[in-house]
Amino acid sequence: MYDPRNGVDGEIRDIWVRGSKIVDPPTDPQVRAETTIDASGLVVMPGGIDMHCHIAGPKVNMARKMRPEEKRRDAPVPRTALTHSGTMGSVPSTFATGYKYAGLGYTTAFDAAIPPLDARHAHEEFADTPCIDKGFYVLMGNNHYVMQCIQQQQPDKLQVFVAWLLGAAKGFAPKLVNPGGVEAWKHHQGGNVKGLDEPVDFFDVTPRQIIREVAQAADQLNLPHPVHIHCNNLGMPGNWRTTLETMRSLEGRRGHLTHIQFHSYGGGETDENTFNSKVAELAEYVNNHPNITVDVGQVLFGETTSMTGDGPLGYYLQNVYGGKWFSGDTEMESGCGITPIRYRNKSLVHALQWAIGLEWYLMMEDPWRVVMSTDHPNGGSFLAYPQIVRLLMDRTYRQDVLKTCHPAVRKRSQLADLDRQYSLYEIAIITRAGPARILGLQDKGHLAPGADADITVYTPHEDKETMFALPRMVIKSGQVIVDQGEIRGAPQGKTLHVAPAYDDDAEGDIRQWFEKFYSIQFRNYPVDASYMHDPQRVACGDRRPW
Ligand SMILES: [Zn+2]
């Protein structure tokens, strides 16, 4: 058993399960279990947790429609007596998404970017995404009401709004995507903000203020997960300075910087050198600042679909790659951009992105604060997670892949010199225990009594990609749902959300604003409980350290 939260590193243990929970072993030695699973010789871990992916909502659905060529190419998921049919490609259909996560031993996933106006859509799709527990982050980094509160220097009003918005959307955490930049994009062709201190048109607030104030509101509300930040200037040479400034702008408050790989580039106008890795500089800062956590957003070679709440980024990528493109604005809330992308190992930029992602895993001293992600499907599909495990656990394999990459990668990153190999214990941290802790989920990511009985059993194998691609068995909420790669059960899975307390009197102002500007009425905006199929409210303020 590998259970890092409880310090269990490859020990032989029994796990007792009753209903959907792990429980203490019975005190009466006469008590026998109804069912016993003999896992001797196998590797047992908590179910995997993907804390940043795109699997539901309007943008994901649009991407499915945009990529019929992928869906024609990939074998469909056939219907069985237990399961629905589905389609694959880089953006699998809803049911297929649930089955494929389960097939990999993942039992929880969070969609990272839902416009609250479209929260209903996300919840409806979640109802059709079986086998996993799920939740989503609520886009608010370009929300007009948020920016207005900051402009008027009313942090209390902002805190009420953040609480109300999370509760109304039945979301899990506040998400900032290119704060301020998406709003600028809505006003000018190619519009964006370049730095943290560039004011946003009409609001006269800066990205730095948005980050600091929303982080503060999240802190004050004691949310289980802090502000989740997609920094400004994603993908741009020299953006590491913006990323470092973003970390500094938190001023000691908790913050999670997502797909940090895409934000760790040297070069451009502010650096003398050309496009290169700045992971060493950034990782040093994160290593020394325990308030900051990151997930990687690993790039893998091959074709995928880029989809982002970062409208100007979608436009930029479409200009680079010249493929089809979708851009959307969601009223006063957010935007989005979608375009196909192909990462090539012979491309210097792509190979560097691949190396930079791996550098993050290998240069973070504390594995509890770096989480495995591909920003599915942006850097690659979540189906590539077993390949990332192998890249981290097997340096010979890593060096072999590096040899196939553009040769200049060796000069512009330190990957060739990094000998570190992850252990199974560390893999269990970056895929289970760490994300559970960062998300504030007390019942997930571990195997002690009280935990959800989400358990993955692997057959040890020298090739770690093989080992992690095909778990021997997956147990979700106490039920065997995958056995030897076959789906044996497809429970709906819970929807995890927060409902922070706030002063009801303050709703009047939000209502007025709504009636003035929104396309729908205030009373119709909050997601009704009937949209939630198996909701689980995660308490605020319950941040027991572990
Ligand atoms: Zn993302």
Boltz pocket constraint, residues with backbone or C-beta under 6 A from the ligand:
constraints:
  - pocket:
      binder: B
      contacts: [[A, 52], [A, 53], [A, 54], [A, 112], [A, 113], [A, 259], [A, 307], [A, 375], [A, 376], [A, 378]]
      max_distance: 6.0
